[in-house]
């Protein structure tokens, strides 16, 4: 399965946080990073009274099911000090699954495509660097 992930950080040297997350994702069993977008400084989404974010999109191939991949990504977030204190608040690292080929999943804990993807111009523009002809399933 080909997945597209959005990584973001606005705390504790954000570019380094994203690089560390990429390294940890690449080390996951059954995961291979194919490509990555450039890293871009973006305005906060949702809660605007905080530092700007650095964001990047990764394309990866994996034999993991989406739920299993999500659990691995949440473990990485936790290991990097992610605290879910407030919605859209500051974070050391945020890793979202944006797309999983043409798969559609709608569950409380997992929505693919990402449920807010269409509202996030910064995510769409980074995604288009890798898959300019992508069609939202």
C-alpha positions in Angstrom: 0.0 0.0 0.0 1.2 3.5 -0.8 0.6 6.0 2.0 1.0 9.7 2.2 1.8 11.2 5.6 1.8 14.8 6.8 4.4 15.6 9.4 4.4 18.8 11.4 6.1 20.5 14.3 6.3 23.9 16.0 8.3 23.1 19.1 11.9 22.3 20.2 13.7 22.8 16.8 10.9 21.7 14.5 13.1 20.8 11.5 15.1 18.4 13.7 11.8 16.9 15.1 10.6 16.2 11.6 13.9 14.7 10.6 13.9 12.5 13.7 10.3 11.3 12.9 11.4 10.5 9.3 14.2 8.4 10.7 11.9 6.5 13.1 9.3 6.0 10.3 12.0 4.6 8.0 13.1 2.2 10.7 9.6 0.6 11.0 9.4 -3.0 9.9 7.6 -3.3 6.6 7.9 0.4 5.7 10.0 2.1 3.0 10.0 5.8 2.4 9.7 6.5 -1.4 9.8 10.2 -1.6 9.3 13.4 0.5 8.2 16.9 -0.2 10.2 19.9 0.7 9.8 21.1 4.3 7.7 24.3 4.4 7.1 26.8 7.1 3.3 27.3 7.5 0.9 29.3 9.6 -0.9 27.4 12.3 -4.2 25.8 11.4 -7.2 26.0 13.8 -5.5 27.7 16.7 -3.5 30.6 15.4 -2.0 32.1 18.5 1.1 29.9 18.5 4.4 29.6 16.6 4.4 28.7 12.9 4.7 25.1 11.9 7.2 23.2 9.7 5.4 20.7 7.6 6.4 17.9 5.1 4.7 15.1 3.3 6.2 11.6 3.0 5.3 9.0 0.5 5.9 5.5 1.8 5.2 1.9 0.8 4.2 -0.5 3.5 2.6 -3.9 3.9 1.0 -2.7 7.2 -2.7 -2.2 7.4 -3.7 1.4 8.0 -4.8 0.8 11.6 -1.4 -0.8 12.4 0.5 2.0 10.7 -1.5 4.5 12.7 -0.6 2.8 16.0 3.1 2.8 15.0 2.9 6.5 14.1 1.2 7.3 17.4 4.0 5.4 19.3 6.6 7.5 17.5 4.7 10.7 18.4 4.6 9.6 22.0 8.3 8.6 22.1 9.1 12.1 20.8 7.2 13.8 23.6 3.9 14.5 21.9 1.3 15.7 24.4 -2.3 15.9 23.3 -3.2 18.8 25.6 -5.4 20.9 23.3 -6.8 20.5 19.9 -4.6 22.1 17.2 -2.2 23.2 20.0 1.6 23.3 19.8 3.3 20.0 19.3 6.7 18.5 19.1 5.5 16.2 16.3 2.3 15.5 14.5 2.0 12.6 12.0 -1.2 12.2 10.1 -2.1 9.7 7.4 -3.5 11.8 4.5 -4.1 9.1 1.9 -3.7 5.4 1.4 -4.0 4.9 -2.4 -7.8 4.8 -3.1 -8.7 3.4 0.2 -11.5 5.0 2.2 -11.8 4.3 5.9 -14.2 6.0 8.2 -13.8 5.1 11.9 -13.8 7.1 15.1 -10.0 6.7 15.5 -9.0 6.7 11.8 -10.3 8.5 8.7 -8.6 8.1 5.3 -8.5 10.3 3.4 -7.8 12.6 6.4 -11.1 14.1 7.4 -9.8 17.7 7.2 -7.5 17.4 4.2 -9.6 19.4 1.8 -9.5 22.4 4.3 -5.7 22.4 4.6 -4.1 24.2 1.7 -0.6 23.8 3.1 -1.1 20.0 3.2 -2.6 19.9 -0.3 0.2 21.9 -1.8 2.9 19.7 -0.2 0.9 16.6 -1.3 0.8 17.9 -4.8 4.6 18.1 -4.9 4.6 14.3 -4.8 1.3 13.4 -6.5 0.1 16.3 -8.6 -2.6 14.2 -10.3 -4.0 12.7 -7.1 -7.8 12.4 -6.9 -9.4 12.6 -3.5 -11.3 9.3 -3.2 
